[in-house]
Amino acid sequence: MQLPRVYADFRNSDERGRLRLDRPGTREDLARQGLALAEGLPLLLYGDDTQPDGTSGELVVEGVVEADAATGAWLARLDWNAIRHESER
């Protein structure tokens, strides 16, 4: 099964290390694909990254959507050690 590919800002995490899914790029990707966030939804998250040689690339990682009970915000739980450059996939 191919996971929906959704933009995430890897610098926008909460104190538990979950990515916040509230950025404009994230909302645009969700709307374009007709996706609604739901607890347990698996996603392929990607974000911008600049390579050491100055070229741009993308970071990618699989994540699972969670709702924060205290704030009602949507977040993605992920393994930070599993983040890879798109070229490594």
N, C-alpha and C positions, 0 to 999 in steps of 0.2 A: 504494500500500500504506500503510495506516495503521499507524504505529509504536506499539508498546506504550508507554503513558504511565506513567512511574515516578517517584516522589518521589526527590529528591536534595537534600542539604544543600549549597548553593553555597558555604558557608564551610568545607567539609570536603574540602580538596584536598591532594594530595601535593606534593612539591617539583617535580614535572614539570607541575603544573597539572591533573592528572586528578582527577576527583571520586571519592571513596571511596563504594562502594555497600554500606556496612555499617550504616547507620542503621535504627532500628526502622521508620520510615515507608517506607523502601525495601523492607525485607524483607516488610512487610505488603502493599505493592502487588504485589510479585512473587508472593507466596503467593496473593493474591486472584485473580490472573490466571493462575495455574498456570504461571508462567514460571521457567525455570532459567537462571541466567547462563551464558553461553558466549562464548568468544573471537569477536569480530566481530559480536555481536548488536547491531543498531541499536535505539536507544531514543529516545523523546521524554521528556526529563528536565524536571521542573518543581520549583519551590521557592517558598516563601513570600517575599513582598516587601511592604513598606508603602510606599504611594504618598506623594508630598509633601503631599497633602491629608489624610493620616491614614487613608485607606481601605486595606484590604488587597487585594492582588492576587497574581498568580503570575508568576514568571519561567519561561520555557521555552527549551529549546535541544535540538537533536538531538545525540546522542552515540553512541559505539561502545564496547562493552564490551571491556576488556582484562584479562588476568590479570597481576599483578605476579610475575615469576619469582622474585624474591628473597624476597617475603613470602607469596605465595600469595593475596594480597588481590585482590578484584574491584574494578576502577575503570572510569570512563568517560572516554574521550578526547573532547574537545569543542573548539570554537572559541569562546573567551571573548568574542570580538567579535560573535558571532552570537546572544548571549543577548538575548531580547526579552521585553517584558511580554506576557502572554496577550492583552491587548486589541489588540496590534499584529499579531497573526497573521491 
